[in-house]
Amino acid sequence: MKEVKIPQTIITLVIGIAIWFIPAPNGVKAEAWHLFAIFVATILGIILKAAPMGTMCMIAIALTAMSQVLAPGDPGKAITLALKGFGDKVIWLIGISFFIARGFIKTGLGNRIAFLFIKIFGKSSLGLAYGLGLADLVLAPAVPSNTARGGGIIYPIMKSMSMSFGSLPDHPETHRKLGSYLTLNSYNMNLIASSMFLTGTASNPMCQKFALNLGIKITWMSWAAAAIVPGLCAFFVIPFVLYKIYPPELKKTDDAPQIATQKLKEMGAITRNEWMMLLTFFILLFLWMTGDLFSIDATTTAFIGLVILLLTSVLTWDDVKAEKGAWDTIVWFSVLVMMASSLNELRFIAWFSDLVKAEIGGLSWQMAFPIIILVYFFSHYLFASATAHVAAMYAALLGVGVSLGIPGLLLAFMLGFVGSLYGTLTHYGHGPAPVFFGSGYVDLKSWWVKGLITGLIMLLIYMVIGGLWLRVIGDF
């Protein structure tokens, strides 16, 4: 059971109060500065794990409403504005997508897809790595919780395959046989897949929202189009890189296709609910890709998908109520978006951008661009939550970059992609990390060293190939 941690709570409160009582800088409204104090304290509390993320966000709502920073002298409007995040359509897009993801797990369709790829590609350890990665990639557009996707679907199958070839979690001398390689590879592939779709991980729609606040419009299709080339390049390169720098002792896995075939046989014929789940999946993809033509936005599409699953009894209302991760995400997502968006409306982000511009305004945007990306990437060592990192830095760095002349879409996309890629740096860097690291197959030193190598390679691919690709398709 998660509890409030007193020392971390005291540190959080002291820093928040200290910022509150520091006089607001010239050009910053008092209300903006006080909201910034609440925002910093909330992010710090999440980083220090002073309390569960939901608890920290409930405290933030209470403080925002009581202090009336969003509506001085109007307590009724103050609480309304403090709760405005819950009415944001982006919040419900990601929340409903969690419910849809439950359908893949409940029906077994996610497992079936993974076993099919293993059956086709699993004759070698490298092929097995690509097969598991392909399963993750196929599921990513409609399973926005990369923790559920990686930890709930891919990880159990990856672990089972490793154990089938004698690579056992409880026997360290067998880890390098297969399990170590597949663990690191599956985690990295999960991050790449997360970066490739707006609905690939929970923090991506938050990036979309913050970009829109600065007048930069990102759609589901434009995100996918921007990410497809660098994403596929990274997808094909990373398993091979890990195969060279962290090779499995077992090169051939001839029995893997037979094991997958047996698992598929045990699952039996595709059930009616699996067919309905598959149909819903294709409807979602079609509408997300063509929504602009039919004037149907991404959130409406998610509602359509959920309704289909409920009406066909693939999911029940009890399934929806029981999806704690979704409701938890809706709560903290709403609060963080509310505070970050309000800071932008109060011109705090603009003030910060002008401040940084005054210090480094002599740099060309071509020089400033890699500096901003690298700062964002390496600062993730300080964060145990990708969402907290996005909430804390995405809008500010995007505002700084745009003020320095960096093309808005280029920077918005790259910062969005990095929001997944930086998870490779540490064993706590993204939602699925504790699940994969918890297997015991990879020691801490190997995780950090190999993670830095693969992270830098992915960053190079996305910045160079991705940047050139964005220029080709005319996004800047």
C-alpha positions in Angstrom: 0.0 0.0 0.0 1.4 3.4 -1.0 1.6 5.8 1.9 2.5 9.5 2.5 6.2 9.8 3.3 6.7 12.5 5.9 10.4 13.6 5.2 9.7 13.9 1.5 6.5 15.7 2.2 8.2 18.2 4.5 10.9 18.9 1.8 8.2 19.4 -0.8 6.2 21.8 1.4 9.2 23.9 2.4 10.3 24.4 -1.2 6.8 25.2 -2.3 6.3 27.7 0.5 9.7 29.3 -0.1 8.9 29.9 -3.8 5.5 31.2 -2.9 6.9 33.9 -0.6 9.7 35.0 -3.0 8.5 38.2 -4.7 7.4 37.6 -8.2 10.0 38.6 -10.8 9.4 41.7 -12.9 7.0 40.9 -15.7 5.3 38.0 -13.8 1.9 38.3 -12.3 1.6 37.4 -8.6 -1.1 34.8 -9.5 1.2 33.2 -12.1 4.1 33.0 -9.6 2.0 31.5 -6.9 0.6 28.9 -9.3 4.2 28.2 -10.3 5.0 27.5 -6.6 2.1 25.0 -6.4 3.2 23.4 -9.7 6.8 23.0 -8.6 5.8 21.5 -5.3 3.5 19.0 -7.0 6.2 17.9 -9.5 8.8 17.7 -6.7 6.4 15.7 -4.6 5.9 13.3 -7.5 9.7 13.0 -8.1 10.5 12.4 -4.5 7.5 10.1 -4.1 6.3 12.0 -1.1 2.8 10.6 -1.8 1.0 8.8 -4.7 0.7 10.9 -7.8 -3.1 11.1 -7.4 -2.7 12.4 -3.8 -0.2 15.1 -4.9 -2.7 16.2 -7.6 -5.6 16.3 -5.2 -3.5 18.6 -2.9 -2.7 20.7 -5.9 -6.4 21.2 -6.8 -7.2 22.1 -3.2 -4.3 24.6 -3.0 -5.2 26.2 -6.4 -8.8 26.6 -5.4 -8.1 27.9 -1.8 -5.5 30.4 -3.0 -7.8 31.6 -5.8 -4.7 32.1 -8.1 -6.9 31.5 -11.2 -9.7 33.8 -10.1 -8.8 36.2 -7.4 -11.7 37.2 -5.2 -14.1 34.7 -6.8 -14.1 31.4 -4.9 -16.8 29.8 -7.0 -14.9 30.5 -10.3 -11.6 29.5 -8.6 -12.7 25.9 -8.0 -14.3 25.7 -11.4 -11.0 26.7 -13.1 -9.1 24.4 -10.8 -11.2 21.5 -12.1 -11.2 22.6 -15.8 -8.6 19.9 -16.7 -11.3 17.2 -16.3 -13.2 18.7 -19.2 -10.3 18.6 -21.6 -10.9 16.2 -24.5 -7.2 15.1 -24.5 -7.6 13.7 -21.0 -10.5 11.5 -22.1 -8.8 10.3 -25.2 -6.0 8.7 -23.1 -8.4 7.5 -20.4 -10.8 5.8 -22.8 -7.8 4.3 -24.7 -6.9 2.6 -21.4 -10.3 0.9 -21.5 -9.8 -0.2 -25.1 -6.4 -1.6 -24.1 -8.2 -3.8 -21.5 -10.0 -5.4 -24.4 -6.7 -6.7 -25.9 -5.8 -8.2 -22.6 -9.2 -9.6 -21.7 -9.9 -11.2 -25.0 -6.3 -12.6 -25.4 -5.9 -10.9 -28.8 -2.7 -9.2 -27.6 -1.1 -12.6 -26.7 -2.3 -14.1 -29.9 -0.6 -11.4 -32.0 2.6 -11.8 -30.0 2.7 -15.6 -30.5 2.0 -15.2 -34.2 5.1 -13.0 -34.7 7.2 -15.4 -32.6 6.0 -18.3 -34.8 7.1 -16.4 -37.9 10.4 -14.8 -36.7 11.5 -16.8 -33.7 14.1 -19.2 -35.2 17.0 -17.1 -33.8 17.4 -14.9 -30.7 17.6 -11.9 -33.0 14.5 -13.0 -34.9 12.8 -13.5 -31.5 13.7 -10.0 -30.5 12.2 -8.6 -33.7 9.1 -10.7 -33.3 8.4 -9.4 -29.8 9.1 -5.9 -31.0 6.7 -6.2 -33.9 4.0 -7.4 -31.6 4.5 -4.3 -29.4 4.6 -2.0 -32.5 1.3 -3.4 -33.8 -0.4 -3.0 -30.5 1.0 0.5 -29.8 -1.6 2.6 -31.7 -4.5 1.3 -29.6 -2.8 0.5 -26.3 -1.6 3.8 -25.0 -0.4 2.4 -21.7 3.0 1.2 -22.5 3.2 -0.3 -19.1 0.1 -2.4 -19.9 1.5 -3.2 -23.3 5.0 -4.0 -22.2 4.4 -5.3 -18.8 1.0 -6.9 -19.3 1.4 -8.5 -22.7 5.0 -8.6 -24.0 6.9 -9.2 -20.7 5.2 -12.4 -19.6 5.7 -13.9 -23.1 9.3 -12.7 -23.2 10.0 -14.2 -19.8 8.3 -17.5 -20.7 10.4 -17.8 -23.9 13.6 -17.1 -22.0 12.8 -19.7 -19.4 11.9 -22.2 -22.1 15.5 -22.0 -23.3 17.0 -22.4 -19.9 17.5 -18.7 -19.1 16.1 -18.6 -15.6 15.6 -15.5 -13.4 16.7 -17.3 -10.3 19.9 -18.5 -11.8 22.3 -15.6 -12.6 24.7 -17.8 -14.5 21.9 -18.4 -17.1 20.8 -14.8 -17.6 23.1 -14.0 -20.5 21.9 -17.1 -22.3 18.8 -15.3 -23.6 16.9 -13.5 -20.9 19.2 -10.5 -20.5 19.2 -9.7 -24.2 15.4 -10.1 -24.7 14.7 -8.0 -21.6 16.7 -4.9 -22.7 15.6 -5.3 -26.3 11.9 -5.6 -25.4 12.0 -2.5 -23.2 13.8 -0.5 -25.9 11.3 -1.6 -28.5 8.5 -0.6 -26.3 9.9 2.9 -26.0 10.4 3.2 -29.8 6.8 2.0 -30.4 5.6 4.5 -27.8 7.3 7.3 -29.7 5.7 6.5 -33.0 2.0 7.1 -32.3 0.1 9.9 -30.5 -1.7 7.1 -28.6 1.5 5.1 -28.0 2.0 6.3 -24.4 0.1 8.4 -22.0 2.4 11.4 -22.1 2.1 12.0 -25.9 -1.3 13.6 -25.8 0.0 15.9 -23.1 2.6 17.1 -25.5 -0.1 17.6 -28.1 -2.0 19.7 -25.7 0.9 21.9 -24.7 1.9 22.4 -28.3 -1.6 23.5 -29.1 -1.4 26.1 -26.3 1.5 27.6 -28.2 -0.4 27.5 -31.5 1.2 24.4 -32.9 -1.4 21.8 -34.1 -0.5 18.1 -34.0 -3.0 15.4 -35.1 -2.8 11.6 -34.7 -1.9 11.3 -38.4 0.7 14.1 -38.4 2.4 12.5 -35.4 2.5 9.1 -37.1 3.7 10.5 -40.4 6.5 12.4 -38.6 7.6 9.4 -36.6 7.3 6.6 -39.1 10.7 6.9 -40.8 13.0 7.5 -37.7 10.9 5.1 -35.7 11.3 2.2 -38.2 15.0 3.0 -38.5 15.4 2.8 -34.8 13.2 -0.4 -34.7 15.6 -2.2 -37.1 18.8 -0.8 -35.7 18.5 -1.2 -31.9 18.0 -5.0 -31.7 21.1 -5.5 -33.9 23.1 -3.0 -31.8 22.1 -4.8 -28.6 22.9 -8.1 -30.3 26.5 -6.8 -30.7 27.1 -5.0 -27.4 25.0 -7.3 -25.1 24.9 -10.5 -27.1 22.8 -13.6 -26.0 24.9 -16.8 -25.6 22.1 -18.7 -27.4 22.0 -17.6 -31.1 19.6 -20.2 -32.4 16.1 -20.7 -30.9 14.7 -23.3 -33.3 12.1 -24.4 -30.8 10.5 -21.0 -30.3 8.2 -21.3 -33.3 7.0 -24.7 -32.1 6.4 -23.3 -28.6 4.4 -20.4 -30.1 2.5 -22.8 -32.2 1.6 -24.9 -29.1 0.5 -21.8 -27.3 -1.7 -20.8 -30.2 -3.2 -24.3 -30.3 -4.0 -24.1 -26.6 -5.7 -20.8 -27.2 -7.9 -22.4 -29.8 -9.7 -20.8 -32.7 -10.2 -17.0 -32.7 -13.2 -16.2 -30.5 -16.1 -14.0 -31.4 -14.8 -11.4 -28.9 -11.3 -11.4 -30.5 -12.9 -10.8 -33.9 -14.9 -7.9 -32.4 -11.7 -6.5 -30.8 -9.9 -6.8 -34.0 -12.7 -5.0 -35.9 -12.8 -2.2 -33.3 -9.0 -1.9 -33.6 -9.2 -1.3 -37.4 -12.2 1.1 -37.0 -10.1 3.1 -34.5 -7.1 3.2 -36.8 -9.2 4.2 -39.8 -10.9 7.0 -38.0 -7.7 8.3 -36.3 -6.1 8.4 -39.8 -9.0 10.0 -41.6 -10.8 11.9 -38.8 -10.1 15.3 -40.4 -12.0 14.2 -43.5 -15.1 13.2 -41.5 -14.8 16.0 -38.9 -14.3 13.4 -36.2 -11.6 14.1 -33.7 -9.4 11.6 -31.9 -11.4 11.7 -28.6 -14.7 11.1 -30.4 -13.1 8.1 -32.2 -12.0 6.7 -28.8 -15.6 7.0 -27.5 -16.9 5.2 -30.6 -14.4 2.4 -30.0 -15.4 2.0 -26.4 -19.1 2.1 -27.2 -18.6 -0.7 -29.8 -16.8 -2.9 -27.2 -19.6 -2.2 -24.6 -22.5 -2.9 -26.9 -20.9 -6.1 -28.2 -20.1 -7.2 -24.6 -16.4 -7.5 -25.3 -16.1 -5.2 -22.3 -18.7 -4.8 -19.5 -19.2 -1.7 -17.4 -17.6 -3.6 -14.5 -14.5 -3.8 -16.7 -14.5 -0.1 -17.1 -15.0 0.6 -13.4 -12.2 -1.9 -12.5 -9.7 -0.2 -14.8 -8.0 1.6 -11.9 -5.0 2.7 -14.1 -7.3 4.6 -16.4 -9.1 6.5 -13.7 -5.9 7.2 -11.9 -4.4 8.6 -15.1 -7.5 10.8 -15.8 -7.1 12.3 -12.3 -3.4 13.2 -12.4 -3.4 14.0 -16.1 -6.2 16.5 -15.7 -4.5 18.3 -12.8 -1.1 18.5 -14.4 -2.6 19.7 -17.7 -4.7 22.3 -15.8 -1.6 23.8 -14.1 0.7 23.8 -17.1 -2.0 25.3 -19.3 -2.9 27.9 -16.8 0.8 28.9 -16.5 0.8 29.5 -20.2 -2.5 31.5 -20.1 -1.0 33.6 -17.3 2.0 34.3 -19.6 4.5 32.6 -17.3 5.8 30.4 -20.1 6.2 33.4 -22.4 8.1 35.3 -19.6 10.4 32.3 -19.1 11.0 32.0 -22.9 11.9 35.6 -23.1 14.2 35.3 -20.1 16.2 32.4 -21.7 16.2 34.1 -25.1 17.8 37.1 -23.5 20.6 34.9 -22.2 21.3 32.8 -25.3 19.6 34.9 -28.0 22.9 35.1 -29.9 22.6 31.4 -30.9 21.2 30.4 -34.3 18.3 28.1 -34.1 20.4 25.3 -35.7 22.7 25.6 -32.6 19.9 26.0 -30.1 17.9 23.0 -31.3 20.4 20.2 -30.3 21.1 22.0 -27.0 17.4 22.0 -26.1 17.0 18.4 -27.1 20.1 17.2 -25.2 19.0 19.2 -22.0 15.6 17.6 -22.2 17.1 14.1 -22.8 19.7 14.0 -20.1 17.6 15.8 -17.5 15.5 12.6 -17.4 18.1 11.2 -15.0 16.4 13.4 -12.4 12.9 12.1 -13.1 11.2 8.8 -12.1 8.1 9.7 -14.1 8.0 10.5 -17.8 4.7 12.3 -17.3 6.1 14.5 -14.6 9.1 15.3 -16.9 6.8 16.3 -19.7 4.6 18.4 -17.5 7.6 20.1 -16.0 9.7 20.9 -19.0 8.0 20.2 -22.4 6.0 23.5 -22.7 8.8 25.6 -21.3 11.5 24.2 -23.6 9.1 24.4 -26.6 8.4 28.0 -25.8 12.1 28.8 -25.5 12.9 27.1 -28.8 10.1 28.8 -30.7 11.2 32.2 -29.3 14.7 31.4 -30.7 13.4 30.7 -34.1 13.3 26.9 -34.1 10.5 25.7 -36.4 7.6 24.9 -34.0 6.5 21.6 -35.5 10.1 20.3 -35.7 10.7 21.0 -32.0 7.3 19.9 -30.9 7.7 16.6 -32.5 11.3 16.0 -31.4 10.5 16.9 -27.8 7.5 14.6 -28.0 9.6 11.7 -29.4 12.3 12.2 -26.7 9.5 11.9 -24.1 9.6 8.2 -24.8 13.2 7.7 -25.8 14.8 9.0 -22.7 13.2 6.2 -20.7 16.0 4.0 -21.9 18.5 5.8 -19.6 17.5 4.3 -16.2 15.7 1.4 -14.6 13.0 3.8 -13.4 12.8 6.0 -16.6 9.4 4.9 -17.9 6.3 3.0 -16.8 7.5 -0.5 -18.0 11.0 -0.1 -16.7 10.4 -1.5 -13.2 8.6 -4.5 -14.7 11.4 -5.5 -17.0 14.2 -4.6 -14.6 12.3 -6.5 -11.9 12.8 -9.7 -13.8 16.4 -9.7 -12.5 17.8 -10.6 -15.9 19.8 -7.3 -16.3 22.1 -5.9 -13.5 21.9 -2.2 -12.7 25.3 -1.3 -14.3 24.5 -3.0 -17.6 21.1 -1.4 -17.7 22.5 2.1 -17.3 25.5 1.7 -19.6 23.6 -0.1 -22.4 20.7 2.3 -21.9 23.0 5.3 -22.5 24.4 3.7 -25.6 21.0 2.8 -27.1 19.5 6.1 -26.0 22.2 8.1 -27.8 21.8 6.0 -30.9 18.1 6.5 -30.9 18.5 10.2 -30.3 20.9 10.5 -33.2 18.5 8.6 -35.5 15.5 10.8 -34.6 17.4 14.1 -34.8 19.2 13.4 -38.0 17.0 11.0 -40.0 13.9 12.3 -38.4 14.8 15.9 -39.0 15.6 15.3 -42.7 12.3 13.3 -43.0 10.3 16.2 -41.5 11.9 18.5 -44.1 11.0 16.1 -46.9 7.3 16.0 -45.9 7.3 19.7 -45.5 6.7 20.1 -41.7 9.3 22.9 -41.5 
